[in-house]
């Protein structure tokens, strides 16, 4: 996705690569990257909280969310940003001001969704399989815990990740990935359903949302948008979002 964008931007001498690292070695690795010529990195689970902790500077979004998915190396300092928040709001079919939003999940992505929707004017509630975690996040960010009748439903958990990377549809697997989501006991009634999980096929949540007539935003759309936002920070040039979308979906 990034390689396709860099080539179209005339930055073929840039490269984007995956680096696996354990939580124990995360800070050591990050601090070694600037001298290797890296302009920055995207950070994913489980390192988003650690990414904020290692930064010398952070944006208001990263600070407010308490997690970062983008680090930039400039002037000998590490700058933290959270482009998940940017992508989540930008991907919605219309501004969420005045809408009721329910975010399922209280990890790094959940925190980004809660903060982003709240700052865009939505009335936000949070749910987590561990209720104490949801309660702690609700207190910290000043949101609610009401799971009833959301206009916008966001899955920011990892539920559905395994199924999204299998070829067998739900009917063959015999069990829906939606089972852990207790707020969905009465079915899907949200106007907009966003699933941050992505894989080789649509998640069960996206399939069910389409069947219910909801407007859906899948994880690949969020992936492309947050990646484009990060790439613009590093290069100073607006990336070709459509190219990144096509590349992200090309593996399907």
Buried (B, 14 or more C-beta within 10 A) or exposed (E): BBBBBBEBBEBEEBEBEEEEBEEEEBBEBBEEBBEEEBBBBBBEEEBBBBBBEBBEBBBEBBBBBBBBBBBBBEEEEBBBBBBBBBBBBBBBEEEBEEBBBBBBBBBBBBBBBBBBBBBBEBBBBBBBBEEEBBBBBBEEBEBEBBBEEBBBBBBBBEBBBEBBEEEEEBEEEEEBBBEEBEBBEEEBBBBBBBBBBBBEBBBBBBBBBBEEEBBBBBBBBBBBBBBBBBBBBBBEEEBBBEBBBEBBBEEE
